[in-house]
Amino acid sequence: MQNESLRNIAIIAHVDHGKTTLVDEMLKQGGAFRENQEVKDRVMDSGDLERERGITILAKNTAIQYGDVKINIVDTPGHADFGGEVERILKMVNGVILLVDAAEGPMPQTRFVLSRALDLGHRVIVVINKIDRPDQRIHEVMDEVLELLLDLDATDEQLDSPMLFCSARQGICSRDPDVLGTDLKPLFETILSYIPAPEADTEKPFQMLVSSIDYNEFVGRIAIGRIEQGTIKQNQEITVCNYHDPDQSRKAKAVSLYQFEGLARVPVSEASAGNIIAMSGIGDITIGDTICAAGLSEPLPFVKISAPTMEMTFSVNDSPFAGREGKYVTSRNLRDRLQRELLKDVSLHVKEVGTDSFNVAGRGEMHLSILIETMRREGYELCCSTPRVLYKTIDGVKCEPMELVYIDVPTEYSGAVIEELGRRKGELIQMSPNSTGTRMNIEYSIPARCLMGYRSTFMTATRGEGIINSVYNGYEPYKGDITLRWTGSLVASETGETTSYGLYNTQERGNMFIGPATPVYEGMIVGESPKVGDIAVNPCKKKHLTAVRSSGADEALILVTPVVFSLEEAIEFITDDELIEVTPKSIRLRKRILNTELRLKAQSKKNKN
């Protein structure tokens, strides 16, 4: 049995290929907004961080009505670090729209998510977007998509996937690559004709797999998922089967039911098989749990989420400035916040070490930095260590996570890129010029740890014109030790407030990270030394007052503009004996051992060993 009045689809694409813009136009042309309603761009990117960075971080549900059919749409993240969001969301849908840029073609993140969709047997609609770009190469991209499907062992049916050509910004779509469309009607019709309706056996007992969790201050946790079979009514008695312990089940009640309509959740009294719904009233529900009819205890299989590859240590802020700017500063606050994050992020792992530290493991630097940035905006203070890759022992051999790196760079800068990646133990897989011969496409295999801190170096080496993307590529034997940072730190030797005189004398030693009248403490990193090894400096030094006036006494002190790090840049910069102090108002770099004398003793002891 199938529910022909429903279609469930997910949209997958690489970062910045126009996925969220396409959803905007589908909502507009699907009648989700009033004609005179003012709608902002990228309406599905509701989070502040998503709108600032122009990326989708959390998967979100929406729905449109096209004729007699309701189309449930899931907007998924495009970055591989948030692949855990995509992997579980794919269990809710019956097909996917693969969105590909008409100039850039399929990218590594596209490959990662598409492989998961193909493994689940989902049908694919290929949409080549941005056909109005002056540098579009539609026909080459069509061939690249087919090659990608072949590489991923797609079935014959998946290889015959329909191809559409659209401009999401203009809201047009066509079936012919050389003809511009007038609206998105071809896309809607292809979804109805090609994507299968969900299975909908309403006679069987109710069963639903929880694929996502939302939280509301008034009703608590909200479980989101697709009803596999049966019908659910409001206030119906239900059984919850635990994902971590399938033998454990508990009774609960479906207090409220919601369906998705446009951007809103609409309360309903009843929902049947095939539909994607939200349900509140179950206090400790988690992703992967199965909700069944009362008396039934049959957990549904949950998709295997890829394991984390990188971890950082989050600890209580113990600097002299602790508690000045944050609202939540204790280990209990940190523990509670990380436990809440675990409820909705299945690809995150947290392990408590000691009384005030937590090892937080995720899928990559961006995955962890987004969590840190979210926490600081919520009022949390914490200290973060440098990221560490998670090693594995496979058949008695120490192995480390590898990354496939795809680089698009102007030809004149390719030499510098190849030289640096070679130094970082990268192995060149292939290298070819693009169709115009002005840019090089380079593919490398490189250890994940050797890629840390490279992106800022890459942008400098390519004058901001290079494009770099990477995706996890399994584990390989350890490639050996490597030094990634050849510079030292300028470390404050006293606590106080910086002066122009002190900074003027300090800036001769290297690049400064702070300006005048900035509070600093002993052990805080105030700049970067061009040489290996740390240098203790005093940026708070004041000029001694004397009765003798020299010829240059009143000359203005010219200070160099300080380098201000973003959170990601700070994570890339620090080494093992350094920490990032994160507060709602500041990002400071510091040494683990703040006292200068104790730090020098520890360094001397380490060098002897």
RODO-2510 file (C-alpha; in nm, 4 decimals, decimal comma):
residues 609
     n   res          X          Y          Z
     1     m     0,0000     0,0000     0,0000
     2     q     0,1219     0,3484    -0,0862
     3     n     0,0002     0,6923     0,0111
     4     e    -0,0229     0,8564    -0,3314
     5     s    -0,1071     1,1954    -0,1796
     6     l     0,2446     1,2194    -0,0293
     7     r     0,6049     1,2500    -0,1502
     8     n     0,9067     1,2679     0,0834
     9     i     1,2323     1,4082    -0,0614
    10     a     1,5662     1,5428     0,0610
    11     i     1,7797     1,7964    -0,1238
    12     i     2,1537     1,7229    -0,1161
    13     a     2,4283     1,9450    -0,2547
    14     h     2,7734     2,0848    -0,1904
    15     v     2,8141     2,4089     0,0057
    16     d     2,7005     2,7155    -0,1927
    17     h     2,5485     2,5268    -0,4860
    18     g     2,2106     2,6962    -0,4291
    19     k     2,0227     2,4338    -0,2293
    20     t     1,8544     2,6663     0,0220
    21     t     1,7752     2,9191    -0,2540
    22     l     1,5982     2,6429    -0,4496
    23     v     1,3911     2,5526    -0,1425
    24     d     1,2945     2,9238    -0,1125
    25     e     1,1592     2,9225    -0,4695
    26     m     0,9819     2,5877    -0,4216
    27     l     0,8043     2,7315    -0,1182
    28     k     0,7082     3,0483    -0,3058
    29     q     0,5788     2,8669    -0,6142
    30     g     0,4177     2,5978    -0,3978
    31     g     0,1952     2,8613    -0,2367
    32     a     0,3560     2,8577     0,1090
    33     f     0,3527     3,2398     0,1283
    34     r     0,0874     3,5043     0,0678
    35     e     0,1341     3,7195    -0,2429
    36     n     0,2052     4,0324    -0,0351
    37     q     0,4118     3,8489     0,2294
    38     e     0,7642     3,9806     0,2792
    39     v     1,0072     3,6869     0,2787
    40     k     1,3812     3,7133     0,3449
    41     d     1,6365     3,5226     0,1360
    42     r     1,7421     3,1720     0,2461
    43     v     1,4395     3,1467     0,4701
    44     m     1,5295     2,7886     0,5734
    45     d     1,8628     2,9012     0,7223
    46     s     1,6999     3,0192     1,0425
    47     g     2,0040     3,0164     1,2726
    48     d     2,2241     3,3253     1,3133
    49     l     2,5395     3,1252     1,2370
    50     e     2,3802     2,9768     0,9245
    51     r     2,2860     3,3184     0,7891
    52     e     2,6244     3,4720     0,8755
    53     r     2,8291     3,1959     0,7127
    54     g     2,5921     3,1176     0,4272
    55     i     2,5871     2,7452     0,5081
    56     t     2,3223     2,5034     0,6298
    57     i     2,4202     2,3433     0,9628
    58     l     2,1016     2,1702     1,0771
    59     a     1,8658     1,9683     0,8576
    60     k     1,5179     2,1214     0,8510
    61     n     1,1736     2,0056     0,7439
    62     t     0,9195     2,1902     0,5363
    63     a     0,6280     2,0946     0,3114
    64     i     0,4395     2,2334     0,0109
    65     q     0,1120     2,1410    -0,1530
    66     y     0,1293     2,0834    -0,5286
    67     g    -0,2131     1,9992    -0,6623
    68     d    -0,3509     1,7085    -0,4600
    69     v    -0,0066     1,5963    -0,3422
    70     k     0,1781     1,7126    -0,0335
    71     i     0,5582     1,7205    -0,0819
    72     n     0,7615     1,6940     0,2396
    73     i     1,1052     1,8504     0,1803
    74     v     1,4156     1,8110     0,3977
    75     d     1,6859     2,0752     0,3501
    76     t     2,0173     1,9086     0,4414
    77     p     2,3637     2,0498     0,5264
    78     g     2,6199     2,0553     0,2459
    79     h     2,9385     2,0374     0,4525
    80     a     3,0860     1,6934     0,5238
    81     d     3,1429     1,7831     0,8920
    82     f     2,7652     1,7785     0,9345
    83     g     2,7250     1,4495     0,7470
    84     g     2,5717     1,2930     1,0592
    85     e     2,2712     1,5212     1,0060
    86     v     2,2304     1,3933     0,6502
    87     e     2,2838     1,0224     0,7187
    88     r     1,9923     0,9947     0,9615
    89     i     1,7640     1,2317     0,7676
    90     l     1,7846     1,0066     0,4591
    91     k     1,5858     0,7425     0,6521
    92     m     1,2818     0,9733     0,6402
    93     v     1,2616     1,0123     0,2620
    94     n     1,2021     0,8001    -0,0491
    95     g     1,4121     0,9982    -0,2940
    96     v     1,6628     1,2809    -0,3256
    97     i     1,7249     1,5830    -0,5436
    98     l     2,0958     1,6028    -0,6263
    99     l     2,1795     1,9677    -0,6873
   100     v     2,5006     2,0395    -0,8798
   101     d     2,6554     2,3741    -0,9777
   102     a     2,6684     2,4165    -1,3583
   103     a     3,0247     2,5525    -1,3371
   104     e     3,1845     2,3646    -1,0465
   105     g     3,0273     2,0238    -1,1067
   106     p     3,0040     1,7473    -0,8427
   107     m     3,2190     1,8175    -0,5357
   108     p     3,3536     1,5868    -0,2601
   109     q     3,0695     1,6479    -0,0135
   110     t     2,8244     1,5661    -0,2934
   111     r     2,9943     1,2287    -0,3367
   112     f     2,9786     1,1541     0,0375
   113     v     2,6050     1,2191     0,0816
   114     l     2,5023     1,0721    -0,2542
   115     s     2,6746     0,7433    -0,1695
   116     r     2,4580     0,7189     0,1446
   117     a     2,1410     0,7850    -0,0573
   118     l     2,2324     0,5245    -0,3206
   119     d     2,3072     0,2656    -0,0478
   120     l     1,9510     0,3122     0,0804
   121     g     1,8174     0,2523    -0,2739
   122     h     1,6704     0,6020    -0,3070
   123     r     1,5758     0,7365    -0,6480
   124     v     1,7705     1,0432    -0,7605
   125     i     1,6605     1,3508    -0,9554
   126     v     1,9679     1,5365    -1,0874
   127     v     1,9224     1,9147    -1,0983
   128     i     2,2016     2,1197    -1,2568
   129     n     2,1715     2,4658    -1,1042
   130     k     2,3058     2,8126    -1,1925
   131     i     2,2740     2,7554    -1,5689
   132     d     2,2722     3,1351    -1,6066
   133     r     2,6342     3,1609    -1,4897
   134     p     2,8618     3,3036    -1,7606
   135     d     3,1166     3,0272    -1,6928
   136     q     2,8627     2,7421    -1,6959
   137     r     2,9658     2,4159    -1,8644
   138     i     2,6407     2,2201    -1,8521
   139     h     2,7302     1,9358    -2,0888
   140     e     3,0631     1,8597    -1,9168
   141     v     2,8910     1,8624    -1,5768
   142     m     2,6274     1,6171    -1,7062
   143     d     2,9084     1,3752    -1,7955
   144     e     3,0739     1,4286    -1,4556
   145     v     2,7493     1,3447    -1,2743
   146     l     2,7141     1,0202    -1,4734
   147     e     3,0771     0,9320    -1,3941
   148     l     3,0062     0,9968    -1,0248
   149     l     2,7025     0,7660    -1,0316
   150     l     2,9139     0,4961    -1,1997
   151     d     3,1909     0,5368    -0,9409
   152     l     2,9382     0,4924    -0,6602
   153     d     2,8006     0,1676    -0,8123
   154     a     2,4551     0,3087    -0,8857
   155     t     2,1933     0,0662    -1,0143
   156     d     2,0734     0,0807    -1,3770
   157     e     1,7601     0,2612    -1,2597
   158     q     1,9662     0,5196    -1,0693
   159     l     2,1907     0,5713    -1,3730
   160     d     1,8797     0,6574    -1,5758
   161     s     1,7900     0,9361    -1,3302
   162     p     1,6099     1,2324    -1,4903
   163     m     1,8179     1,5481    -1,5378
   164     l     1,6725     1,8968    -1,5014
   165     f     1,8362     2,2357    -1,5613
   166     c     1,7459     2,5318    -1,3462
   167     s     1,8372     2,8702    -1,2043
   168     a     1,7222     2,8648    -0,8425
   169     r     1,7766     3,2401    -0,8088
   170     q     1,5362     3,3101    -1,0966
   171     g     1,2994     3,0281    -0,9956
   172     i     1,3044     2,8599    -1,3395
   173     c     1,3594     2,5003    -1,4504
   174     s     1,3538     2,3071    -1,7800
   175     r     1,4190     1,9585    -1,9170
   176     d     1,6367     2,0886    -2,2017
   177     p     1,9906     2,2149    -2,1194
   178     d     1,9756     2,4711    -2,4000
   179     v     1,6311     2,6154    -2,3138
   180     l     1,5513     2,8359    -2,0146
   181     g     1,2296     2,7480    -1,8332
   182     t     0,9641     2,9816    -1,7000
   183     d     0,8934     2,8302    -1,3556
   184     l     0,9629     2,5223    -1,1397
   185     k     0,6705     2,3240    -1,2786
   186     p     0,8981     2,0629    -1,4503
   187     l     1,0664     1,9950    -1,1143
   188     f     0,7378     1,9480    -0,9284
   189     e     0,6024     1,7185    -1,2010
   190     t     0,9223     1,5100    -1,2030
   191     i     0,9005     1,4675    -0,8238
   192     l     0,5402     1,3438    -0,8559
   193     s     0,6117     1,1061    -1,1453
   194     y     0,9565     0,9713    -1,0495
   195     i     0,9815     0,9704    -0,6681
   196     p     0,7762     0,6794    -0,5277
   197     a     0,4974     0,7467    -0,2799
   198     p     0,5808     0,6261     0,0745
   199     e     0,4667     0,2861     0,1948
   200     a     0,1516     0,3357     0,3976
   201     d     0,0009     0,0274     0,5598
   202     t    -0,2515     0,1840     0,7957
   203     e    -0,3876    -0,1520     0,9118
   204     k    -0,0698    -0,2500     1,0995
   205     p     0,0112    -0,1191     1,4502
   206     f     0,1717     0,2269     1,4691
   207     q     0,5522     0,2474     1,4282
   208     m     0,7806     0,5509     1,3811
   209     l     1,1599     0,5923     1,3866
   210     v     1,2827     0,9162     1,5488
   211     s     1,5253     1,0727     1,2985
   212     s     1,5554     1,4205     1,4468
   213     i     1,4994     1,6021     1,7762
   214     d     1,3899     1,9607     1,8275
   215     y     1,3533     2,1430     2,1567
   216     n     1,0966     2,3936     2,2751
   217     e     1,1035     2,5653     2,6159
   218     f     0,7298     2,5156     2,6609
   219     v     0,6809     2,1516     2,5547
   220     g     1,0362     2,0129     2,5916
   221     r     1,1755     1,7660     2,3381
   222     i     0,9962     1,7201     2,0070
   223     a     1,0513     1,3952     1,8161
   224     i     1,0508     1,4185     1,4337
   225     g     1,0269     1,1204     1,2013
   226     r     0,8334     0,9387     0,9310
   227     i     0,5477     0,7074     1,0275
   228     e     0,6469     0,3631     0,8933
   229     q     0,3089     0,1996     0,9461
   230     g    -0,0259     0,2468     1,1199
   231     t    -0,2001     0,5589     1,2473
   232     i    -0,1387     0,7768     1,5531
   233     k    -0,3975     0,9880     1,7347
   234     q    -0,3473     1,2720     1,9804
   235     n    -0,3203     1,1558     2,3460
   236     q    -0,2830     0,7941     2,2349
   237     e    -0,0885     0,5607     2,4646
   238     i     0,2426     0,4590     2,3039
   239     t     0,5550     0,2506     2,3747
   240     v     0,9072     0,3917     2,3315
   241     c     1,1827     0,1410     2,2401
   242     n     1,5278     0,2610     2,3486
   243     y     1,7901     0,2872     2,0704
   244     h     2,0847     0,2065     2,3008
   245     d     1,9074    -0,0845     2,4754
   246     p     1,6440    -0,2451     2,2469
   247     d     1,5247    -0,4724     2,5287
   248     q     1,4201    -0,1692     2,7316
   249     s     1,0857    -0,0079     2,6570
   250     r     0,8670     0,2380     2,8442
   251     k     0,5140     0,3712     2,8246
   252     a     0,4365     0,7268     2,7174
   253     k     0,1614     0,9411     2,5642
   254     a     0,1534     1,1344     2,2340
   255     v     0,0486     1,4656     2,3890
   256     s     0,0629     1,6745     2,0693
   257     l     0,1031     1,5929     1,6996
   258     y     0,2205     1,8338     1,4280
   259     q     0,2476     1,8205     1,0504
   260     f     0,4700     2,0467     0,8408
   261     e     0,3033     2,3056     0,6170
   262     g     0,5343     2,5620     0,4624
   263     l     0,7544     2,6936     0,7424
   264     a     0,4984     2,6196     1,0120
   265     r     0,4145     2,3195     1,2279
   266     v     0,0394     2,2739     1,2253
   267     p    -0,1256     2,0804     1,5140
   268     v    -0,3261     1,7769     1,3984
   269     s    -0,5376     1,5242     1,5867
   270     e    -0,4359     1,2254     1,3722
   271     a    -0,1596     1,1238     1,1294
   272     s    -0,1162     0,8118     0,9174
   273     a     0,1661     0,6074     0,7621
   274     g     0,4015     0,7767     0,5151
   275     n     0,3779     1,1248     0,6619
   276     i     0,6601     1,3110     0,8371
   277     i     0,5361     1,4410     1,1719
   278     a     0,6575     1,5987     1,4951
   279     m     0,5415     1,4662     1,8343
   280     s     0,5783     1,6186     2,1803
   281     g     0,5144     1,4789     2,5275
   282     i     0,7946     1,2193     2,5562
   283     g     1,0441     1,3582     2,8069
   284     d     1,3646     1,1644     2,7393
   285     i     1,3230     1,0676     2,3733
   286     t     1,6467     1,0467     2,1695
   287     i     1,7419     1,0078     1,8029
   288     g     1,7214     0,6441     1,6949
   289     d     1,4386     0,5508     1,9354
   290     t     1,1321     0,3779     1,7904
   291     i     0,7812     0,4880     1,8931
   292     c     0,5258     0,2039     1,8718
   293     a     0,1639     0,1449     1,9519
   294     a     0,0914     0,0511     2,3159
   295     g     0,1949    -0,3074     2,3866
   296     l     0,4208    -0,3337     2,0792
   297     s     0,7984    -0,3369     2,1259
   298     e     0,9667    -0,3748     1,7865
   299     p     1,2563    -0,1288     1,7333
   300     l     1,3237    -0,0244     1,3742
   301     p     1,6821    -0,0450     1,2369
   302     f     1,8683     0,2873     1,2561
   303     v     2,1280     0,3988     1,0025
   304     k     2,4888     0,3539     1,1128
   305     i     2,6404     0,6947     1,1772
   306     s     3,0050     0,7385     1,0776
   307     a     3,2390     0,7585     1,3766
   308     p     3,4108     1,0861     1,4779
   309     t     3,7632     1,1457     1,3473
   310     m     3,8760     1,4387     1,5606
   311     e     3,8491     1,5489     1,9236
   312     m     3,9154     1,8543     2,1402
   313     t     3,9232     1,8976     2,5165
   314     f     3,6687     2,1421     2,6580
   315     s     3,7517     2,2525     3,0127
   316     v     3,6440     2,5074     3,2699
   317     n     3,7991     2,8499     3,2134
   318     d     4,0680     2,8895     3,4819
   319     s     4,2348     3,2079     3,3553
   320     p     4,2653     3,5215     3,5762
   321     f     3,9775     3,6749     3,3753
   322     a     3,7411     3,3797     3,4344
   323     g     3,3812     3,4703     3,5161
   324     r     3,4039     3,8330     3,4004
   325     e     3,2098     3,7967     3,0746
   326     g     3,0246     3,4636     3,0833
   327     k     2,7004     3,3538     3,2451
   328     y     2,7722     2,9775     3,2622
   329     v     3,1232     2,9045     3,3903
   330     t     3,1160     2,5858     3,6024
   331     s     3,1839     2,2236     3,5049
   332     r     2,8203     2,1405     3,5815
   333     n     2,7064     2,4026     3,3290
   334     l     2,9455     2,2584     3,0678
   335     r     2,8358     1,8993     3,1364
   336     d     2,4642     1,9823     3,1087
   337     r     2,5134     2,1772     2,7849
   338     l     2,7157     1,9000     2,6192
   339     q     2,4606     1,6379     2,7269
   340     r     2,1850     1,8477     2,5650
   341     e     2,3887     1,8640     2,2439
   342     l     2,4246     1,4847     2,2400
   343     l     2,0450     1,4520     2,2244
   344     k     2,0263     1,6102     1,8792
   345     d     2,3749     1,5440     1,7345
   346     v     2,4330     1,1707     1,6951
   347     s     2,7776     1,2146     1,5375
   348     l     2,9137     1,3887     1,8506
   349     h     3,0793     1,1897     2,1312
   350     v     3,1544     1,3286     2,4796
   351     k     3,3780     1,1655     2,7430
   352     e     3,4383     1,3178     3,0855
   353     v     3,8073     1,3315     3,1868
   354     g     3,8864     1,4521     3,5376
   355     t     3,6532     1,6784     3,7301
   356     d     3,6341     1,9746     3,4952
   357     s     3,7353     1,8561     3,1448
   358     f     3,5526     1,6799     2,8613
   359     n     3,6900     1,5173     2,5467
   360     v     3,4470     1,6170     2,2702
   361     a     3,4828     1,4178     1,9465
   362     g     3,3272     1,5231     1,6153
   363     r     3,3551     1,4924     1,2383
   364     g     3,5982     1,7779     1,1793
   365     e     3,7227     2,1212     1,2809
   366     m     3,4113     2,3000     1,1546
   367     h     3,1788     2,0586     1,3366
   368     l     3,3499     2,1358     1,6689
   369     s     3,4033     2,5090     1,6064
   370     i     3,0313     2,5583     1,5312
   371     l     2,9489     2,3945     1,8665
   372     i     3,1977     2,6212     2,0495
   373     e     3,0650     2,9333     1,8732
   374     t     2,7059     2,8361     1,9575
   375     m     2,7966     2,7847     2,3237
   376     r     2,9771     3,1176     2,3575
   377     r     2,6767     3,2982     2,2095
   378     e     2,4597     3,1289     2,4701
   379     g     2,6765     3,2754     2,7494
   380     y     2,9231     2,9932     2,8173
   381     e     3,2892     3,0369     2,9115
   382     l     3,5351     2,7555     2,8429
   383     c     3,8886     2,6680     2,7418
   384     c     3,9546     2,4570     2,4292
   385     s     4,2621     2,2586     2,3338
   386     t     4,4107     2,2076     1,9904
   387     p     4,2227     1,9425     1,7827
   388     r     4,3615     1,5872     1,7852
   389     v     4,2844     1,3174     1,5306
   390     l     4,1564     0,9840     1,6625
   391     y     4,3942     0,7010     1,5773
   392     k     4,2875     0,3373     1,5351
   393     t     4,4794     0,0112     1,5548
   394     i     4,3821    -0,2035     1,2546
   395     d     4,5406    -0,5517     1,2326
   396     g     4,8070    -0,4424     1,4793
   397     v     4,9012    -0,1332     1,2748
   398     k     4,8532     0,2243     1,3979
   399     c     4,6262     0,4028     1,1481
   400     e     4,5087     0,7608     1,1097
   401     p     4,2144     0,9289     0,9300
   402     m     4,2831     1,0463     0,5756
   403     e     4,1233     1,3219     0,3703
   404     l     4,0707     1,3549    -0,0034
   405     v     4,1494     1,7147    -0,0948
   406     y     4,0117     1,8726    -0,4131
   407     i     4,1771     2,1979    -0,5156
   408     d     4,0868     2,4433    -0,7927
   409     v     4,3641     2,7022    -0,8223
   410     p     4,5010     2,9505    -1,0806
   411     t     4,7846     2,7833    -1,2743
   412     e     5,0526     3,0293    -1,1539
   413     y     4,9920     2,9324    -0,7881
   414     s     4,9807     2,5543    -0,8363
   415     g     5,3529     2,5114    -0,7677
   416     a     5,3310     2,6680    -0,4211
   417     v     5,0281     2,4529    -0,3360
   418     i     5,1969     2,1290    -0,4499
   419     e     5,5163     2,2114    -0,2596
   420     e     5,3310     2,2783     0,0685
   421     l     5,1032     1,9730     0,0438
   422     g     5,4068     1,7561    -0,0320
   423     r     5,5757     1,8871     0,2833
   424     r     5,2593     1,7940     0,4742
   425     k     5,2868     1,4298     0,3573
   426     g     5,0196     1,4639     0,0896
   427     e     5,0157     1,2211    -0,2042
   428     l     4,9209     1,3598    -0,5456
   429     i     4,6426     1,1524    -0,7042
   430     q     4,5749     1,3521    -1,0166
   431     m     4,6294     1,6962    -1,1677
   432     s     4,4722     1,8438    -1,4796
   433     p     4,4042     2,1870    -1,6309
   434     n     4,0458     2,3034    -1,6720
   435     s     3,8811     2,3624    -2,0101
   436     t     4,0215     2,7171    -2,0368
   437     g     4,3744     2,6206    -1,9281
   438     t     4,3911     2,9068    -1,6745
   439     r     4,3254     2,6962    -1,3633
   440     m     4,4456     2,3591    -1,2343
   441     n     4,2318     2,0894    -1,0733
   442     i     4,4432     1,9013    -0,8192
   443     e     4,3439     1,6000    -0,6079
   444     y     4,5474     1,4896    -0,3053
   445     s     4,5286     1,2231    -0,0356
   446     i     4,6581     1,3657     0,2915
   447     p     4,6431     1,2799     0,6656
   448     a     4,3682     1,4789     0,8403
   449     r     4,6144     1,6086     1,1039
   450     c     4,8442     1,7460     0,8322
   451     l     4,5568     1,9487     0,6871
   452     m     4,5021     2,1365     1,0153
   453     g     4,5977     2,4998     0,9794
   454     y     4,6502     2,4752     0,6038
   455     r     4,3422     2,6602     0,4819
   456     s     4,4630     3,0057     0,5904
   457     t     4,8079     2,9300     0,4404
   458     f     4,6350     2,8167     0,1189
   459     m     4,4286     3,1358     0,0870
   460     t     4,7428     3,3467     0,1363
   461     a     4,9436     3,1430    -0,1173
   462     t     4,6686     3,1708    -0,3826
   463     r     4,5860     3,5396    -0,3142
   464     g     4,2329     3,4340    -0,2158
   465     e     4,1599     3,2883    -0,5623
   466     g     4,1937     2,9194    -0,4732
   467     i     3,9103     2,6829    -0,3830
   468     i     3,9801     2,3921    -0,1478
   469     n     3,7425     2,1156    -0,0399
   470     s     3,8080     1,7966     0,1504
   471     v     3,6182     1,4843     0,2546
   472     y     3,6961     1,1983     0,4927
   473     n     3,8514     0,9025     0,3120
   474     g     3,8920     0,6228     0,5668
   475     y     4,1939     0,5148     0,7732
   476     e     4,5450     0,4355     0,6481
   477     p     4,8714     0,3433     0,8250
   478     y     5,0338     0,6282     1,0198
   479     k     5,2432     0,8479     0,7887
   480     g     5,5014     0,9616     1,0450
   481     d     5,5677     1,2717     1,2554
   482     i     5,5526     1,6197     1,1064
   483     t     5,6018     1,9751     1,2324
   484     l     5,3095     2,1909     1,1189
   485     r     5,4021     2,5201     1,2848
   486     w     5,7417     2,6812     1,2401
   487     t     5,6688     2,9937     1,4439
   488     g     5,6585     3,0639     1,8164
   489     s     5,4381     3,2768     2,0407
   490     l     5,4902     3,6123     2,2071
   491     v     5,3715     3,5540     2,5641
   492     a     5,2878     3,8276     2,8162
   493     s     5,5136     3,8134     3,1218
   494     e     5,3002     4,0427     3,3380
   495     t     4,9333     4,1117     3,4132
   496     g     4,8017     4,4582     3,3329
   497     e     4,6747     4,6794     3,0513
   498     t     4,8708     4,7200     2,7291
   499     t     5,0287     5,0568     2,6526
   500     s     5,1300     5,2104     2,3221
   501     y     5,4895     5,2294     2,4475
   502     g     5,4933     4,8614     2,5468
   503     l     5,3354     4,7481     2,2182
   504     y     5,5720     4,9655     2,0134
   505     n     5,8719     4,7875     2,1633
   506     t     5,7042     4,4449     2,1423
   507     q     5,5924     4,4625     1,7781
   508     e     5,9559     4,4441     1,6648
   509     r     5,9528     4,0804     1,7819
   510     g     5,6655     3,9660     1,5562
   511     n     5,2990     4,0075     1,4562
   512     m     5,0749     4,1405     1,7346
   513     f     4,7297     4,0031     1,8211
   514     i     4,6179     4,2864     2,0501
   515     g     4,5984     4,6664     2,0476
   516     p     4,6534     4,9341     2,3147
   517     a     4,4428     4,9541     2,6343
   518     t     4,3707     4,5792     2,6220
   519     p     4,3714     4,3857     2,9529
   520     v     4,6237     4,0975     2,9460
   521     y     4,7446     3,8443     3,2020
   522     e     5,0678     3,6537     3,2542
   523     g     5,0790     3,3583     3,0132
   524     m     4,8419     3,5139     2,7568
   525     i     4,9611     3,4970     2,3949
   526     v     4,9804     3,8490     2,2544
   527     g     5,1550     3,7839     1,9225
   528     e     5,3413     3,5481     1,6908
   529     s     5,7186     3,5177     1,6756
   530     p     5,8715     3,4422     1,3316
   531     k     6,1149     3,1966     1,4950
   532     v     6,0513     2,8607     1,6600
   533     g     6,0201     2,8984     2,0375
   534     d     5,8284     3,1331     2,2643
   535     i     5,9447     3,4778     2,3730
   536     a     5,8290     3,6425     2,6981
   537     v     5,7368     4,0085     2,6360
   538     n     5,5864     4,2913     2,8392
   539     p     5,3307     4,4870     2,6325
   540     c     5,2205     4,6689     2,9518
   541     k     5,5556     4,8452     2,9946
   542     k     5,5296     5,2175     3,0638
   543     k     5,7767     5,4874     2,9722
   544     h     5,9703     5,6155     3,2728
   545     l     5,9182     5,9838     3,3407
   546     t     6,2381     6,1924     3,3626
   547     a     6,3164     6,5606     3,3847
   548     v     6,5386     6,5338     3,0753
   549     r     6,3699     6,5783     2,7394
   550     s     6,5277     6,4011     2,4438
   551     s     6,4882     6,5113     2,0813
   552     g     6,2458     6,2259     2,0064
   553     a     6,0533     6,2335     2,3319
   554     d     5,7262     6,3600     2,1883
   555     e     5,7265     6,1704     1,8589
   556     a     5,4102     5,9680     1,7915
   557     l     5,4447     5,5921     1,8314
   558     i     5,3232     5,4204     1,5140
   559     l     5,1620     5,0845     1,5921
   560     v     5,1029     4,8074     1,3401
   561     t     4,7381     4,6961     1,3063
   562     p     4,6967     4,3771     1,5154
   563     v     4,5883     4,0437     1,3647
   564     v     4,2439     3,9474     1,4997
   565     f     4,1693     3,5741     1,4838
   566     s     3,8313     3,4194     1,4226
   567     l     3,7552     3,1061     1,6262
   568     e     3,8526     2,8735     1,3366
   569     e     4,1798     3,0620     1,2815
   570     a     4,2580     3,0406     1,6541
   571     i     4,1949     2,6636     1,6499
   572     e     4,4341     2,6291     1,3542
   573     f     4,7033     2,8456     1,5213
   574     i     4,7490     2,6952     1,8691
   575     t     4,9853     2,4080     1,9523
   576     d     4,9663     2,1325     2,2147
   577     d     5,0828     2,3505     2,5071
   578     e     4,8347     2,6283     2,4276
   579     l     4,4617     2,6825     2,4839
   580     i     4,1852     2,9073     2,3520
   581     e     3,9915     3,0988     2,6164
   582     v     3,6406     3,1417     2,4747
   583     t     3,3940     3,3834     2,6342
   584     p     3,0789     3,5549     2,5003
   585     k     3,2807     3,8706     2,4303
   586     s     3,6390     3,7558     2,3678
   587     i     3,8591     3,4915     2,2090
   588     r     4,1981     3,4879     2,3818
   589     l     4,4977     3,2616     2,3236
   590     r     4,6963     3,1464     2,6270
   591     k     4,9532     2,8963     2,7498
   592     r     4,8412     2,5933     2,9510
   593     i     5,0920     2,6906     3,2241
   594     l     5,0446     3,0625     3,2828
   595     n     5,3353     3,1266     3,5214
   596     t     5,6466     3,2120     3,3176
   597     e     5,8938     3,0458     3,5571
   598     l     5,6941     2,7221     3,5862
   599     r     5,6431     2,7102     3,2095
   600     l     6,0157     2,7446     3,1392
   601     k     6,0919     2,4665     3,3904
   602     a     5,8349     2,2371     3,2266
   603     q     5,9791     2,3131     2,8811
   604     s     6,3334     2,2465     3,0007
   605     k     6,2279     1,9148     3,1530
   606     k     6,0497     1,8167     2,8300
   607     n     6,3584     1,8992     2,6200
   608     k     6,5782     1,6819     2,8450
   609     n     6,3424     1,3864     2,8031
***
